[in-house]
Amino acid sequence: MSELAATRFAISPLSETVSGLQQLGGLDRNPLNLRWLRWATDELARRPIDLSRTLPLIVNDRPSWPEFLVPAPLDAGSSIDDDLTALRKTTAHQVRASLQRVFGAELPDAAATLAAQPAEGLQAIAAELRHAYDRLIAPYWARIRAVLDADVIYRAKQLAAGGAVKLFADLHPDLRWCDGRLVLEEKRWRTERVVNRGPGGLVLMPVVLGPPHVMIKKSTSTQTTVRYPARGIGALWTAGTQPPAGSTVRLLGRVRAELLEALRSPATTTDLARALGVTPSAVSQHLGVLRDSGLVARERCGRNVLYMTTALGAFVCGTPIHRSP
């Protein structure tokens, strides 16, 4: 039970980067991210990124990929620099062992090159992933991070209210807590297995730019990570893209109606001010009215305060918030 007590949540920009590249490579694409996929595809067509060291390791015909490419973050909200520092610290033994687990004894060219010179290879891979993050993830990171933070807040409440049973009953349809064990039912492969929780406990990581299923990496070069689809992905790319309904505008006024529409996906005051072209102070005043009316809720996450529509607010918008599994 000590491993369960150590279970924690974490957010990783490197996780989003790797998952996004795999989605672009055609692996288990999530249709909820189609808008981002179209934008990223056009962006790469306009100016390609050299991913010759990284892409063969994460987009191939194998059912898995080297887990050291997404190390478990040391704290709840690591930066891309923190993630890449952890990646570069992977030992030569861990690199070679992981590559053999994924590819077998006969390593393909990219894996063989990395196995021959792990330290140099990790430096090159980290540089490629940093470039990919800057080009493809950073422009949307504030919006993605808000969805991830909101998911963690929700899950933490579930854990506090009902323990592991309540948490994992709602985390994903393929996961369940049974007799003190976390069980993964992989419907794609028609298999069932118990998730290894230790040492150090599970690290639960919501993902936006990932597949619809759960992704688990065992404790090898890092802690065991459970990466799962974050709640509210469907609203992330559509919130605020359509004008609010006329009835909502008549009820609330245009600015408040636009705020309510934008908040179908969580956001901070700064994000809203930038998106709507008004001052943060004006946004705060309008949010105060919406919150007093029960249409908007707020949650503190670290130094930021996230705002999001309530069930009543979604009803007033006329477009219920889509929740991922």
Salt bridges, closest charged atoms under 4 A:
ASP28 OD2 - ARG188 NH1 3.26
ASP28 OD2 - HIS213 NE2 3.65
GLU43 OE2 - ARG46 NH2 2.62
GLU43 OE2 - ARG135 NE 3.22
ASP61 OD1 - ARG62 NE 3.27
GLU67 OE1 - ARG101 NH2 3.76
ASP81 OD1 - ARG130 NH1 2.37
GLU120 OE2 - ARG53 NH2 3.98
ASP134 OD1 - ARG130 NE 3.06
ASP149 OD1 - ARG145 NE 2.98
ASP151 OD2 - ARG155 NH2 3.25
ASP170 OD2 - ARG155 NH1 3.28
ASP174 OD2 - HIS172 ND1 3.95
ASP174 OD1 - LYS187 NZ 3.08
GLU185 OE2 - ARG176 NE 2.35
GLU186 OE1 - ARG193 NE 3.45
GLU192 OE1 - ARG176 NH2 3.06
GLU261 OE2 - ARG264 NH2 3.06
ASP271 OD1 - ARG274 NH1 3.39
GLU299 OE2 - LYS157 NZ 2.36
